[in-house]
Amino acid sequence: MKTLTPPRRLRFRCNTQNKMSENELKERVENSLRDLRPYLKADGGDITLVEITEDYRALVELHGACSSCSMSMMTMKAGVEETIKKNAPEIMSVEAVNMPDPEAATPFGK
């Protein structure tokens, strides 16, 4: 019988290392957002990091036009999440805390 192993996650050795690694991870995510920001601002939007959870989910908040744009779901997956994961592979997913309802965000409505 094969034993399933959980996905690899970043392991921390001690509190000092943990704090330094958390800060480093947060900095890499912030740098990713900084790289994306000019593109979002060109369309009247912005994005900020709210927190990184213990299970390595990056929670972000969309601002301006991005918070109500019908393309925000695509932007999150194809742009934001991809860029963050490239620079911080420890991140498992990126979620917007204020993402509109996907049904309401379609160009044709319900």
N, C-alpha and C positions, 0 to 999 in steps of 0.2 A: 504494500500500500504506500502510495506516494504521499509525502508530507508537504503541505502547502506552506510556503514561507511568506511572511508579510512583506509588502513593498519596502525597499530600502529607504530608510529615513536617516536624516542627520542625527547622529548620536552625540550627546554632550558629555564630557568627562567630569567636569567640576563646575561650581558656580561661576568662578572667574572666567573660565573658558566659555561657559554657557552664555554669559552676558556679552562677552566679546563677539562670539559667533552670532548671537541674536542681532547685535548692532551692525555687524558686517553684512548679514543677510538683509536687514532693513535698508542699509545704505545701497546695496545692489538693486533692490526693488525701487528705491527712490531714484536712483540713477536711470533706471529703465523708464520710469514715468517722466523724468526730466527730458529724456530723448524724445518721447512721444508728444510731450506737451505742445510744441510748436504746431504740429499737425492738427491737434484737437482745437487749439486756439484759433487757427485759421478758419475753422468752421464755427466759431463762437462757443466752444466748449472748453472744459478743463477736467482734470482728474486729480484726486488726492488719495494717499494711502491712509486708511483708517487704522488698520492693525494687521498683524500677521498672527494667526491663531496657532495654538499648540500643535494642531494637525496640519500645519503648513499651508493654510489657505490665506491668500492675500485678499483682504477686504478693502475695496476702494469705493470712493464716492465720486459719481459723475456730477459735473456742474454745468450750468448754462445750457446751451443747445444740446449738449450730450445727454442730459438727464431726460429729455423728452423726444429724442430723435428716433425715427423708425429703424435706423440702421445701428443703433447702439449695441444690440446683441451681437451683430456681426463684428463690429469694432472691438468689442470685448474679447471675443474668441480669436479672431484672425489677427488683430493688432496688439492689443494690450496683453492678453494672456501669453501669446506666442513670444513677445518681446521679453516679458518678465521671466518666463521659463527658460529662455535662452541665456539670460544673464544670471538667473538664480534657479538652477535646476532642482533645488530642494523644494520649491513651491509646487504643491500638488494641483492647485486650481486658483483662479482669480474670480472673485465674485463682487458685483456691485451691490452695495447695501441699499441703494435707491433705484435699482433697475426697474423700469416700468414692466407691467404685465405683458408677457410676450404676445398674447392674443391682441391686446390693445395696441401693441407696437407694430403690427403688420400694416402695410400700406393700404390694405383694403378693409381693415377693421374686422369685425366678427362676421 
